[in-house]
């Protein structure tokens, strides 16, 4: 779920994006066809980027220049990089040239991380509660999986759930409003996006701690 205040694309450093090992990247030969997917491994500032091509992606060839793009959870980004060398040790990976700058567009104000948390949504307009699953979560909002629509855009709600904070569960009850509703591709349910409203400082700190902890775990750190 993107925030409503989308930013214009800007130039920033690769380091500022804070890419995490395991993040997926798209690669496309500049002036060519046959793009593929790769995983980010590591970057040495000013020297190179280590990536691992995935699946049936065409082999990256030394000397080729590729458009590399991805999404960090906050930024859509893209940059051009030349393939420097292919390695087989200590594992198969491709070394790309380190970009001097990255074109990035901020599409969310807070890092959003995947979750599988049971929650209850209270809907004043419907006069009841609905059991849902949080499928992603950030300081600013969440997306839930549910059996049917929960209301219209702008409708108020309260989202209740518990998350871990420093080894103990913390119960949160957050005021929110519906941002969008979409039917799943399989047609067996809905995804409803919520924006949190008037969260307390303590709630925001707990949410920030949780999302950063999930990011570290997904990145192997």
C-alpha positions, -999 to +999 in steps of 0.1 A: +000+000+000+016+032-011+012+065+008-009+092-008+019+118-008+041+103-035+074+120-041+091+129-073+121+108-084+154+120-071+191+111-072+205+094-041+234+071-032+231+034-032+242+033+004+213+056+014+189+030+001+201+005+028+196-026+006+193-058+025+209-091+015+183-113-002+163-084-017+150-091-052+163-070-082+152-068-118+179-067-145+174-056-181+202-052-207+204-016-218+193-015-254+185-052-254+159-077-243+156-107-221+156-093-186+157-114-155+157-114-118+185-115-093+191-113-055+212-087-039+241-101-018+264-073-007+279-040-019+314-026-014+310+012-017+328+026-047+339-009-059+310-032-068+277-050-061+274-087-057+242-102-071+230-138-078+209-143-110+178-164-103+158-191-121+159-190-159+173-155-160+197-151-190+234-151-180+248-117-173+279-112-195+310-092-186+310-058-204+272-056-207+254-027-191+221-034-173+193-014-159+189-027-123+157-019-105+139-029-073+118-018-043+132-014-007+099-012+011+101+026+009+117+034-024+113+024-060+148+027-075+168+020-106+204+025-118+226+014-147+256-008-139+281-026-161+288-063-155+324-066-143+330-103-137+314-136-130+326-157-100+320-193-089+338-191-055+328-190-026+294-193-045+282-183-080+276-146-082+280-117-106+299-085-098+284-053-110+300-018-111+290+004-081+268+032-094+277+068-087+240+076-081+206+059-081+173+072-094+148+067-065+112+076-058+099+075-023+065+058-023+060+051+014+069+072+044+076+041+065+093+007+060+066-019+055+074-055+063+056-088+056+038-104+086+013-131+095-004-116+126-039-123+137-059-091+143-094-078+149-108-048+131-137-029+147-158-011+121-182+016+136-201+019+103-208-018+103-214-020+140-192-050+146-158-066+145-140-088+119-111-112+124-084-106+099-047-113+092-021-086+090-001-094+059+022-064+061+028-037+087+046-003+091+046+026+115+021+044+092-003+016+083-010-020+075-026-043+049-050-071+060-063-103+044-100-109+050-129-127+034-148-097+022-147-059+019-146-039+052-160-006+040-153+023+017-122+045+014-120+068+044-142+047+067-129+047+102-118+016+120-098+003+150-072-024+144-063-045+175-033-069+175-003-079+195+034-079+185+067-087+202+087-059+219+120-068+236+109-103+242+074-097+254+040-092+237+025-058+235-012-052+227-019-024+203-053-008+195-048+017+167-072+041+151-072+038+113-090+046+081-095+024+050-072+034+021-081+008-005-097-026-011-087-051-037-098-086-045-070-113-045-058-127-078-072-161-068-105-146-061-107-162-026-105-131-005-097-094-002-067-072+007-076-040+026-051-013+033-053+009+064-036+041+074-031+046+111-044+078+126-033+097+157-010+069+169+007+077+202+045+081+204+047+048+223+027+030+196+050+044+169+081+034+188+068-002+192+059-004+155+093+010+144+111-015+167+091-044+152+095-035+116+132-029+119+136-063+137+117-081+109+139-063+083+171-075+101+158-111+103+148-111+066+183-098+058+200-125+078+212-100+104 
